[in-house]
Amino acid sequence: MTDERFERLLREAAQQYHRPPATPREEMWLGIAATRDARRRRRLLVANPWLRWGLGIAAVLALGIGIGRWTASLPGPAPVVATGSGDQGLFAYRVAAAQYLTRTEALLTGFRSEARSGRPDAQFARQARDLLGTTRLMLDSPAAQDARLKGLLDDLELVLAQIAQLSPHGDNEEVQLINQGLEQRSVLLRLRTANPAGPGPVRTQGAL
Amino acid sequence: MEERELIARVRAGDGASERALYDAHVDRVYRLAYRLAGDDQLAREFTQDTFVRAFERLASFRGEAKLSTWLHAIATSVVLNGLRKVKRFRRREADLDDAAGVAGGRRAAEPDLKRRLAQAIDDLPHGYRTVFVMHDVEGYTHEEIGASLGVETGTSKAQLSRARARLREALADFAGEWAS
């Protein structure tokens, strides 16, 4: 068989290779429109920090309300709930506060260490934004009835807001100002005192 | 409507022009995606992804090449990258099947010429297969292939020649049938 003949036959036979059906135009067009729409909405969300925070806070509140309603509707011996609810509720807030303080401590320790070796990564700003929402919730919760913890939360809110607003291409002066604030108000020391290292239950035995 | 005008309208956010651009090119993109993927679902995904990316990047299209060339460069990139991922996934699945002692029915075991040819094309190296499918199956020119794959025209020609040689070799035991 000559090369020419082989190639001709090959081309003819190859037409059967993965022979496509009719193009599903409309279905694919709908898929494209849906994907672009979803991406547009995601971009809008990312570009608008207020909307993002608003949605985050709304989600937390909705979850809280949901849990509250669900636990309130649970059947159970009323006297036991009545006598134990105060302590149990306070304990829950303390556990939540301990978890929040642990995350914040990790963030601030990492931030300080990065600041010494150069410019901190943009991820610190992202984490700070996440924690800011929780800080506000903590300040509005019974956990903030403790004056010492409330003072600490106020300072943390300020520091986290400063870190959250750090621009990725900003100068080092902003970072130094945040570090100075941390040191002058002994934020990390107070944070560690309020939230001693150790497993969860041990942490809640600190100043909390 | 001229291509340049169509692009300008799409850039301005005209939905009807977006659809017109899609209609003008979707068949060829889908056919290529299907030929390379051999699977309708994958071909649809690759085609959709191609157009989503094209609409997003149209602002950066400078018009140095034809729109179809630019679009096919996106399509081949989407399809080839997608197939690499699918291949990795399928290899993992095959490894699991092997480990479980599941026997896979290989197409090569079937003595049918058409199937053997399909298997031989499947077994070609990635680059050879892409060029062979684009040129011999879908009728792209070497210039179009070169522009889509970002290679020289000569490279496309050389790869096609090697692809055919490999196929000829793989189908040698069918020489009698081919000749008859």
Chai-1 contact restraints between the chains, C-beta under 6 A:
chainA,res_idxA,chainB,res_idxB,connection_type,confidence,min_distance_angstrom,max_distance_angstrom,comment,restraint_id
A,M1,B,A175,contact,1.0,0.0,6.0,A-B,restraint_1
A,M1,B,W178,contact,1.0,0.0,6.0,A-B,restraint_2
A,M1,B,A179,contact,1.0,0.0,6.0,A-B,restraint_3
A,F6,B,R168,contact,1.0,0.0,6.0,A-B,restraint_4
A,L9,B,W178,contact,1.0,0.0,6.0,A-B,restraint_5
A,R11,B,D136,contact,1.0,0.0,6.0,A-B,restraint_6
A,A13,B,L117,contact,1.0,0.0,6.0,A-B,restraint_7
A,A14,B,D136,contact,1.0,0.0,6.0,A-B,restraint_8
A,A14,B,V137,contact,1.0,0.0,6.0,A-B,restraint_9
A,Q16,B,K114,contact,1.0,0.0,6.0,A-B,restraint_10
A,Y17,B,A118,contact,1.0,0.0,6.0,A-B,restraint_11
A,Y17,B,I121,contact,1.0,0.0,6.0,A-B,restraint_12
A,Y17,B,V137,contact,1.0,0.0,6.0,A-B,restraint_13
A,H18,B,R35,contact,1.0,0.0,6.0,A-B,restraint_14
A,H18,B,G38,contact,1.0,0.0,6.0,A-B,restraint_15
A,P20,B,R31,contact,1.0,0.0,6.0,A-B,restraint_16
A,P20,B,Y34,contact,1.0,0.0,6.0,A-B,restraint_17
A,T23,B,V26,contact,1.0,0.0,6.0,A-B,restraint_18
A,T23,B,D27,contact,1.0,0.0,6.0,A-B,restraint_19
A,T23,B,Y30,contact,1.0,0.0,6.0,A-B,restraint_20
A,R25,B,V26,contact,1.0,0.0,6.0,A-B,restraint_21
A,M28,B,R44,contact,1.0,0.0,6.0,A-B,restraint_22
A,M28,B,T47,contact,1.0,0.0,6.0,A-B,restraint_23
A,M28,B,Q48,contact,1.0,0.0,6.0,A-B,restraint_24
A,G31,B,Q48,contact,1.0,0.0,6.0,A-B,restraint_25
A,I32,B,Q48,contact,1.0,0.0,6.0,A-B,restraint_26
A,I32,B,F51,contact,1.0,0.0,6.0,A-B,restraint_27
A,I32,B,V52,contact,1.0,0.0,6.0,A-B,restraint_28
A,T35,B,V52,contact,1.0,0.0,6.0,A-B,restraint_29
A,R36,B,V52,contact,1.0,0.0,6.0,A-B,restraint_30
